[in-house]
Amino acid sequence: MTNQPRKVRYLSDKEEAEIQRKIASDPDAPEATDDQLAQARPFAEAFPDLAESIKRSRGRPAIEKPRQQISIRLDPDIIEHYKRNCGKGWQSRLNDDLRKVVGLKKAS
């Protein structure tokens, strides 16, 4: 993935006018007034219990012995071999192979 800046295409006046016309014609979603926007509150402030339950349920559950991130230098052909033959998950496969070489059972 590259970190190139995203190209932004600005709307023409005609496109902007069409969007505004469609917004104004939608009876189910009227544009908020300045007074309504002034009364708006952050979600977590308006619904603290719901916000907290969402925050707790996000992500993967914690594991007892998480893997540690390290930096290791490997020969390019080793990395290419694992990437080519294992695809996604090649680092886990390399970890499994190292466990076999040193005689450790697979972690649970």
C-alpha positions as YAML, in Angstrom:
chain: A
units: angstrom
residues:
- id: 1
  name: MET
  ca: [0.00, 0.00, 0.00]
- id: 2
  name: THR
  ca: [1.44, 3.34, -0.93]
- id: 3
  name: ASN
  ca: [1.08, 6.57, 0.96]
- id: 4
  name: GLN
  ca: [0.42, 8.71, -2.07]
- id: 5
  name: PRO
  ca: [-1.88, 11.66, -1.52]
- id: 6
  name: ARG
  ca: [-5.44, 11.04, -2.62]
- id: 7
  name: LYS
  ca: [-6.57, 12.94, -5.64]
- id: 8
  name: VAL
  ca: [-9.61, 15.03, -4.81]
- id: 9
  name: ARG
  ca: [-12.08, 15.82, -7.54]
- id: 10
  name: TYR
  ca: [-13.96, 18.96, -6.67]
- id: 11
  name: LEU
  ca: [-17.62, 19.27, -7.60]
- id: 12
  name: SER
  ca: [-18.67, 21.67, -10.27]
- id: 13
  name: ASP
  ca: [-21.28, 24.30, -9.40]
- id: 14
  name: LYS
  ca: [-23.79, 22.30, -11.44]
- id: 15
  name: GLU
  ca: [-23.04, 19.07, -9.53]
- id: 16
  name: GLU
  ca: [-23.23, 20.87, -6.18]
- id: 17
  name: ALA
  ca: [-26.57, 22.44, -7.12]
- id: 18
  name: GLU
  ca: [-27.94, 19.00, -8.10]
- id: 19
  name: ILE
  ca: [-26.85, 17.50, -4.79]
- id: 20
  name: GLN
  ca: [-28.40, 20.37, -2.83]
- id: 21
  name: ARG
  ca: [-31.63, 19.99, -4.83]
- id: 22
  name: LYS
  ca: [-31.79, 16.28, -3.96]
- id: 23
  name: ILE
  ca: [-31.12, 16.98, -0.28]
- id: 24
  name: ALA
  ca: [-33.90, 19.57, -0.18]
- id: 25
  name: SER
  ca: [-36.37, 17.22, -1.90]
- id: 26
  name: ASP
  ca: [-35.91, 14.34, 0.57]
- id: 27
  name: PRO
  ca: [-38.71, 14.58, 3.18]
- id: 28
  name: ASP
  ca: [-37.23, 11.76, 5.30]
- id: 29
  name: ALA
  ca: [-33.87, 13.44, 5.83]
- id: 30
  name: PRO
  ca: [-34.19, 17.21, 6.02]
- id: 31
  name: GLU
  ca: [-31.00, 19.20, 6.39]
- id: 32
  name: ALA
  ca: [-30.24, 20.07, 10.02]
- id: 33
  name: THR
  ca: [-30.81, 23.66, 11.04]
- id: 34
  name: ASP
  ca: [-28.20, 25.78, 12.81]
- id: 35
  name: ASP
  ca: [-30.22, 25.47, 16.04]
- id: 36
  name: GLN
  ca: [-30.31, 21.67, 15.75]
- id: 37
  name: LEU
  ca: [-26.56, 21.53, 15.10]
- id: 38
  name: ALA
  ca: [-25.91, 23.76, 18.12]
- id: 39
  name: GLN
  ca: [-27.80, 21.27, 20.33]
- id: 40
  name: ALA
  ca: [-25.96, 18.23, 18.94]
- id: 41
  name: ARG
  ca: [-23.90, 16.18, 21.40]
- id: 42
  name: PRO
  ca: [-21.26, 13.51, 20.81]
- id: 43
  name: PHE
  ca: [-22.64, 9.96, 20.63]
- id: 44
  name: ALA
  ca: [-20.78, 8.86, 23.78]
- id: 45
  name: GLU
  ca: [-22.28, 11.77, 25.70]
- id: 46
  name: ALA
  ca: [-25.83, 11.22, 24.43]
- id: 47
  name: PHE
  ca: [-25.76, 7.40, 24.87]
- id: 48
  name: PRO
  ca: [-23.01, 6.59, 27.43]
- id: 49
  name: ASP
  ca: [-24.13, 3.02, 28.20]
- id: 50
  name: LEU
  ca: [-24.42, 2.06, 24.54]
- id: 51
  name: ALA
  ca: [-21.10, 3.72, 23.70]
- id: 52
  name: GLU
  ca: [-19.36, 1.81, 26.49]
- id: 53
  name: SER
  ca: [-20.84, -1.53, 25.41]
- id: 54
  name: ILE
  ca: [-19.69, -0.91, 21.84]
- id: 55
  name: LYS
  ca: [-16.20, 0.02, 23.01]
- id: 56
  name: ARG
  ca: [-15.93, -3.19, 25.09]
- id: 57
  name: SER
  ca: [-17.09, -5.43, 22.24]
- id: 58
  name: ARG
  ca: [-14.67, -4.14, 19.59]
- id: 59
  name: GLY
  ca: [-11.71, -6.09, 18.32]
- id: 60
  name: ARG
  ca: [-10.49, -9.54, 19.04]
- id: 61
  name: PRO
  ca: [-10.76, -10.96, 22.53]
- id: 62
  name: ALA
  ca: [-7.57, -10.79, 24.58]
- id: 63
  name: ILE
  ca: [-5.44, -13.93, 24.49]
- id: 64
  name: GLU
  ca: [-3.48, -15.36, 27.39]
- id: 65
  name: LYS
  ca: [-0.05, -15.31, 25.72]
- id: 66
  name: PRO
  ca: [-0.08, -12.84, 22.82]
- id: 67
  name: ARG
  ca: [2.71, -13.03, 20.26]
- id: 68
  name: GLN
  ca: [5.44, -10.47, 20.57]
- id: 69
  name: GLN
  ca: [6.46, -8.21, 17.73]
- id: 70
  name: ILE
  ca: [10.19, -8.23, 17.02]
- id: 71
  name: SER
  ca: [12.54, -7.20, 14.28]
- id: 72
  name: ILE
  ca: [14.55, -9.98, 12.64]
- id: 73
  name: ARG
  ca: [16.76, -10.02, 9.57]
- id: 74
  name: LEU
  ca: [16.23, -12.93, 7.19]
- id: 75
  name: ASP
  ca: [17.70, -13.74, 3.81]
- id: 76
  name: PRO
  ca: [15.55, -12.43, 0.96]
- id: 77
  name: ASP
  ca: [15.11, -15.91, -0.54]
- id: 78
  name: ILE
  ca: [13.66, -17.22, 2.73]
- id: 79
  name: ILE
  ca: [11.11, -14.42, 2.86]
- id: 80
  name: GLU
  ca: [10.24, -14.87, -0.83]
- id: 81
  name: HIS
  ca: [9.84, -18.64, -0.35]
- id: 82
  name: TYR
  ca: [7.36, -18.20, 2.51]
- id: 83
  name: LYS
  ca: [5.44, -15.43, 0.79]
- id: 84
  name: ARG
  ca: [5.21, -17.36, -2.47]
- id: 85
  name: ASN
  ca: [4.37, -20.77, -0.99]
- id: 86
  name: CYS
  ca: [2.27, -19.76, 2.01]
- id: 87
  name: GLY
  ca: [0.61, -16.54, 0.83]
- id: 88
  name: LYS
  ca: [-1.36, -14.73, 3.49]
- id: 89
  name: GLY
  ca: [-0.27, -16.04, 6.88]
- id: 90
  name: TRP
  ca: [3.32, -16.71, 5.83]
- id: 91
  name: GLN
  ca: [4.64, -15.28, 9.08]
- id: 92
  name: SER
  ca: [2.52, -17.71, 11.12]
- id: 93
  name: ARG
  ca: [3.77, -20.58, 8.96]
- id: 94
  name: LEU
  ca: [7.37, -19.47, 9.54]
- id: 95
  name: ASN
  ca: [6.64, -19.35, 13.28]
- id: 96
  name: ASP
  ca: [5.21, -22.90, 13.15]
- id: 97
  name: ASP
  ca: [8.25, -24.18, 11.24]
- id: 98
  name: LEU
  ca: [10.61, -22.61, 13.79]
- id: 99
  name: ARG
  ca: [8.69, -24.32, 16.59]
- id: 100
  name: LYS
  ca: [9.16, -27.69, 14.85]
- id: 101
  name: VAL
  ca: [12.89, -27.10, 14.33]
- id: 102
  name: VAL
  ca: [13.54, -26.33, 18.00]
- id: 103
  name: GLY
  ca: [11.19, -29.08, 19.21]
- id: 104
  name: LEU
  ca: [8.44, -26.99, 20.75]
- id: 105
  name: LYS
  ca: [4.81, -28.07, 20.65]
- id: 106
  name: LYS
  ca: [2.33, -25.83, 18.89]
- id: 107
  name: ALA
  ca: [1.10, -23.09, 21.20]
- id: 108
  name: SER
  ca: [-2.59, -23.23, 22.13]
...
